[in-house]
């Protein structure tokens, strides 16, 4: 089903039992330097001068196909992350579609490994949020799989960021997509003339649950990361790094993010906004060789958001990010630009991916002090 040059299909059990853990220990030992080459990122991520050559996105039409009303829940974490996740999922519509015996892919945002001071901070979805989602899936009698593809060193990221540990403790299957078979998908829209490859397993599971982490995206025009941007992890790594007019990061990234979202539809999106990055994202520590780089700034809203609608959810999540960014005196475009003028938001809505009419979006709030300040950014 994949291209001829695809890697051999990854043996999931072998990943757990193989020498991956031994290699990891070697990588983390003080004298090990062999992984440094793997940390190299494409030049476009270390040089923002490409922005001057980025074609202008199409202006918004504000003409959206008919879409149902959306509900976005916003829940403050008080007693535990798990309790907040449960409440957010319930308020957003629940998981009644999941049936006993089905396979459910849980997709966190695994940006890269977490290694001492080299890659500091929470650059991935909090594994405790993923733990809560695994438990909800198992309570439906279904089989949870945790999968994603990082920007680099995916298998190492699964270990160091805590996802293998959580999967082992909760009886879920960790499945890095970097060694999966892939199949090509063609959006047939403005971009991706050659299409892009997605993991075959996404067409094999019964449901997809998207579990992104909220943060800014300071290396390109994407500007923020949440439900929609999380779909970059679905795209084969080689296709993310192709050059020319199909280049993701240097040519209309926000429009391409929207078109990536045409390849699959999550049953629900559950956003980790417990600790967010308001500057320095998507991966604080990766771009320190960039003269434009500024050290990351973190804040702790201690929120969980959930919605069946990616666009509606991103609009509310971005309003949270704007509030905390402004409080930290960040002046990046995601703070200064109106939520509804963000390309990811309006172009995704024009493609029918989700709802961008505030009058068609209901927000359910639980234990969130000062939400009026977030709503002020939203309306």
GINOR-V571423 format. One record per residue. N is the residue number from 1. RES is the residue in three letters. BURIAL is I if it has 9 or more other ideal C-beta (glycine too) atoms within 8 Angstrom, else O. Layout:
n=N res=RES burial=BURIAL
n=N res=RES burial=BURIAL
This chain:
n=1 res=UNK burial=O
n=2 res=UNK burial=O
n=3 res=UNK burial=O
n=4 res=UNK burial=O
n=5 res=UNK burial=O
n=6 res=UNK burial=I
n=7 res=UNK burial=O
n=8 res=UNK burial=O
n=9 res=UNK burial=O
n=10 res=UNK burial=I
n=11 res=UNK burial=O
n=12 res=UNK burial=I
n=13 res=UNK burial=O
n=14 res=UNK burial=O
n=15 res=UNK burial=I
n=16 res=UNK burial=I
n=17 res=UNK burial=O
n=18 res=UNK burial=O
n=19 res=UNK burial=O
n=20 res=UNK burial=I
n=21 res=UNK burial=O
n=22 res=UNK burial=O
n=23 res=UNK burial=O
n=24 res=UNK burial=I
n=25 res=UNK burial=O
n=26 res=UNK burial=I
n=27 res=UNK burial=I
n=28 res=UNK burial=I
n=29 res=UNK burial=O
n=30 res=UNK burial=O
n=31 res=UNK burial=O
n=32 res=UNK burial=I
n=33 res=UNK burial=O
n=34 res=UNK burial=O
n=35 res=UNK burial=I
n=36 res=UNK burial=O
n=37 res=UNK burial=O
n=38 res=UNK burial=O
n=39 res=UNK burial=I
n=40 res=UNK burial=O
n=41 res=UNK burial=I
n=42 res=UNK burial=O
n=43 res=UNK burial=O
n=44 res=UNK burial=I
n=45 res=UNK burial=I
n=46 res=UNK burial=I
n=47 res=UNK burial=O
n=48 res=UNK burial=O
n=49 res=UNK burial=O
n=50 res=UNK burial=I
n=51 res=UNK burial=O
n=52 res=UNK burial=O
n=53 res=UNK burial=O
n=54 res=UNK burial=I
n=55 res=UNK burial=O
n=56 res=UNK burial=O
n=57 res=UNK burial=I
n=58 res=UNK burial=O
n=59 res=UNK burial=O
n=60 res=UNK burial=O
n=61 res=UNK burial=O
n=62 res=UNK burial=O
n=63 res=UNK burial=O
n=64 res=UNK burial=I
n=65 res=UNK burial=O
n=66 res=UNK burial=O
n=67 res=UNK burial=I
n=68 res=UNK burial=O
n=69 res=UNK burial=O
n=70 res=UNK burial=I
n=71 res=UNK burial=I
n=72 res=UNK burial=I
n=73 res=UNK burial=I
n=74 res=UNK burial=I
n=75 res=UNK burial=I
n=76 res=UNK burial=I
n=77 res=UNK burial=I
n=78 res=UNK burial=O
n=79 res=UNK burial=O
n=80 res=UNK burial=O
n=81 res=UNK burial=I
n=82 res=UNK burial=I
n=83 res=UNK burial=I
n=84 res=UNK burial=I
n=85 res=UNK burial=I
n=86 res=UNK burial=I
n=87 res=UNK burial=I
n=88 res=UNK burial=I
n=89 res=UNK burial=I
n=90 res=UNK burial=O
n=91 res=UNK burial=I
n=92 res=UNK burial=I
n=93 res=UNK burial=O
n=94 res=UNK burial=O
n=95 res=UNK burial=I
n=96 res=UNK burial=O
n=97 res=UNK burial=O
n=98 res=UNK burial=I
n=99 res=UNK burial=I
n=100 res=UNK burial=O
n=101 res=UNK burial=O
n=102 res=UNK burial=I
n=103 res=UNK burial=I
n=104 res=UNK burial=I
n=105 res=UNK burial=I
n=106 res=UNK burial=I
n=107 res=UNK burial=I
n=108 res=UNK burial=I
n=109 res=UNK burial=I
n=110 res=UNK burial=I
n=111 res=UNK burial=I
n=112 res=UNK burial=I
n=113 res=UNK burial=I
n=114 res=UNK burial=I
n=115 res=UNK burial=O
n=116 res=UNK burial=O
n=117 res=UNK burial=O
n=118 res=UNK burial=O
n=119 res=UNK burial=I
n=120 res=UNK burial=I
n=121 res=UNK burial=I
n=122 res=UNK burial=I
n=123 res=UNK burial=I
n=124 res=UNK burial=I
n=125 res=UNK burial=I
n=126 res=UNK burial=I
n=127 res=UNK burial=I
n=128 res=UNK burial=I
n=129 res=UNK burial=I
n=130 res=UNK burial=I
n=131 res=UNK burial=I
n=132 res=UNK burial=I
n=133 res=UNK burial=I
n=134 res=UNK burial=I
n=135 res=UNK burial=I
n=136 res=UNK burial=I
n=137 res=UNK burial=I
n=138 res=UNK burial=I
n=139 res=UNK burial=O
n=140 res=UNK burial=I
n=141 res=UNK burial=O
n=142 res=UNK burial=I
n=143 res=UNK burial=I
n=144 res=UNK burial=I
n=145 res=UNK burial=I
n=146 res=UNK burial=I
n=147 res=UNK burial=I
n=148 res=UNK burial=I
n=149 res=UNK burial=I
n=150 res=UNK burial=I
n=151 res=UNK burial=I
n=152 res=UNK burial=O
n=153 res=UNK burial=I
n=154 res=UNK burial=I
n=155 res=UNK burial=I
n=156 res=UNK burial=I
n=157 res=UNK burial=I
n=158 res=UNK burial=I
n=159 res=UNK burial=I
n=160 res=UNK burial=I
n=161 res=UNK burial=I
n=162 res=UNK burial=O
n=163 res=UNK burial=I
n=164 res=UNK burial=I
n=165 res=UNK burial=I
n=166 res=UNK burial=I
n=167 res=UNK burial=I
n=168 res=UNK burial=O
n=169 res=UNK burial=O
n=170 res=UNK burial=I
n=171 res=UNK burial=O
n=172 res=UNK burial=I
n=173 res=UNK burial=I
n=174 res=UNK burial=I
n=175 res=UNK burial=I
n=176 res=UNK burial=I
n=177 res=UNK burial=I
n=178 res=UNK burial=I
n=179 res=UNK burial=I
n=180 res=UNK burial=I
n=181 res=UNK burial=I
n=182 res=UNK burial=I
n=183 res=UNK burial=I
n=184 res=UNK burial=I
n=185 res=UNK burial=I
n=186 res=UNK burial=O
n=187 res=UNK burial=I
n=188 res=UNK burial=O
n=189 res=UNK burial=O
n=190 res=UNK burial=O
n=191 res=UNK burial=I
n=192 res=UNK burial=I
n=193 res=UNK burial=O
n=194 res=UNK burial=O
n=195 res=UNK burial=I
n=196 res=UNK burial=I
n=197 res=UNK burial=I
n=198 res=UNK burial=I
n=199 res=UNK burial=I
n=200 res=UNK burial=I
n=201 res=UNK burial=I
n=202 res=UNK burial=I
n=203 res=UNK burial=O
n=204 res=UNK burial=O
n=205 res=UNK burial=I
n=206 res=UNK burial=O
n=207 res=UNK burial=I
n=208 res=UNK burial=I
n=209 res=UNK burial=I
n=210 res=UNK burial=I
n=211 res=UNK burial=I
n=212 res=UNK burial=I
n=213 res=UNK burial=I
n=214 res=UNK burial=I
n=215 res=UNK burial=I
n=216 res=UNK burial=I
n=217 res=UNK burial=I
n=218 res=UNK burial=I
n=219 res=UNK burial=I
n=220 res=UNK burial=I
n=221 res=UNK burial=I
n=222 res=UNK burial=I
n=223 res=UNK burial=I
n=224 res=UNK burial=I
n=225 res=UNK burial=I
n=226 res=UNK burial=I
n=227 res=UNK burial=I
n=228 res=UNK burial=I
n=229 res=UNK burial=I
n=230 res=UNK burial=I
n=231 res=UNK burial=I
n=232 res=UNK burial=I
n=233 res=UNK burial=I
n=234 res=UNK burial=I
n=235 res=UNK burial=I
n=236 res=UNK burial=I
n=237 res=UNK burial=I
n=238 res=UNK burial=O
n=239 res=UNK burial=I
n=240 res=UNK burial=I
n=241 res=UNK burial=O
n=242 res=UNK burial=I
n=243 res=UNK burial=O
n=244 res=UNK burial=O
n=245 res=UNK burial=O
n=246 res=UNK burial=I
n=247 res=UNK burial=I
n=248 res=UNK burial=I
n=249 res=UNK burial=I
n=250 res=UNK burial=I
n=251 res=UNK burial=I
n=252 res=UNK burial=I
n=253 res=UNK burial=I
n=254 res=UNK burial=I
n=255 res=UNK burial=I
n=256 res=UNK burial=I
n=257 res=UNK burial=I
n=258 res=UNK burial=I
n=259 res=UNK burial=I
n=260 res=UNK burial=I
n=261 res=UNK burial=I
n=262 res=UNK burial=I
n=263 res=UNK burial=I
n=264 res=UNK burial=I
n=265 res=UNK burial=O
n=266 res=UNK burial=I
n=267 res=UNK burial=I
n=268 res=UNK burial=I
n=269 res=UNK burial=I
n=270 res=UNK burial=I
n=271 res=UNK burial=I
n=272 res=UNK burial=I
n=273 res=UNK burial=I
n=274 res=UNK burial=I
n=275 res=UNK burial=O
n=276 res=UNK burial=I
n=277 res=UNK burial=I
n=278 res=UNK burial=I
n=279 res=UNK burial=I
n=280 res=UNK burial=I
n=281 res=UNK burial=I
n=282 res=UNK burial=I
n=283 res=UNK burial=I
n=284 res=UNK burial=I
n=285 res=UNK burial=I
n=286 res=UNK burial=I
n=287 res=UNK burial=I
n=288 res=UNK burial=O
n=289 res=UNK burial=O
n=290 res=UNK burial=I
n=291 res=UNK burial=O
n=292 res=UNK burial=O
n=293 res=UNK burial=I
n=294 res=UNK burial=O
n=295 res=UNK burial=O
n=296 res=UNK burial=I
n=297 res=UNK burial=I
n=298 res=UNK burial=I
n=299 res=UNK burial=I
n=300 res=UNK burial=O
n=301 res=UNK burial=I
n=302 res=UNK burial=O
n=303 res=UNK burial=I
n=304 res=UNK burial=I
n=305 res=UNK burial=I
n=306 res=UNK burial=I
n=307 res=UNK burial=I
n=308 res=UNK burial=I
n=309 res=UNK burial=I
n=310 res=UNK burial=I
n=311 res=UNK burial=I
n=312 res=UNK burial=I
n=313 res=UNK burial=I
n=314 res=UNK burial=I
n=315 res=UNK burial=I
n=316 res=UNK burial=I
n=317 res=UNK burial=I
n=318 res=UNK burial=I
n=319 res=UNK burial=I
n=320 res=UNK burial=I
n=321 res=UNK burial=I
n=322 res=UNK burial=I
n=323 res=UNK burial=I
n=324 res=UNK burial=I
n=325 res=UNK burial=I
n=326 res=UNK burial=I
n=327 res=UNK burial=O
n=328 res=UNK burial=I
n=329 res=UNK burial=O
n=330 res=UNK burial=I
n=331 res=UNK burial=O
n=332 res=UNK burial=I
n=333 res=UNK burial=O
n=334 res=UNK burial=I
n=335 res=UNK burial=I
n=336 res=UNK burial=O
n=337 res=UNK burial=I
n=338 res=UNK burial=O
n=339 res=UNK burial=I
n=340 res=UNK burial=I
n=341 res=UNK burial=O
n=342 res=UNK burial=I
n=343 res=UNK burial=I
n=344 res=UNK burial=I
n=345 res=UNK burial=I
n=346 res=UNK burial=I
n=347 res=UNK burial=I
n=348 res=UNK burial=I
n=349 res=UNK burial=I
n=350 res=UNK burial=I
n=351 res=UNK burial=I
n=352 res=UNK burial=O
n=353 res=UNK burial=I
n=354 res=UNK burial=I
n=355 res=UNK burial=I
n=356 res=UNK burial=I
n=357 res=UNK burial=O
n=358 res=UNK burial=O
n=359 res=UNK burial=O
n=360 res=UNK burial=I
n=361 res=UNK burial=I
n=362 res=UNK burial=O
n=363 res=UNK burial=I
n=364 res=UNK burial=I
n=365 res=UNK burial=O
n=366 res=UNK burial=I
n=367 res=UNK burial=O
n=368 res=UNK burial=I
n=369 res=UNK burial=O
n=370 res=UNK burial=O
n=371 res=UNK burial=I
n=372 res=UNK burial=O
n=373 res=UNK burial=O
n=374 res=UNK burial=I
n=375 res=UNK burial=I
n=376 res=UNK burial=O
n=377 res=UNK burial=I
n=378 res=UNK burial=I
n=379 res=UNK burial=O
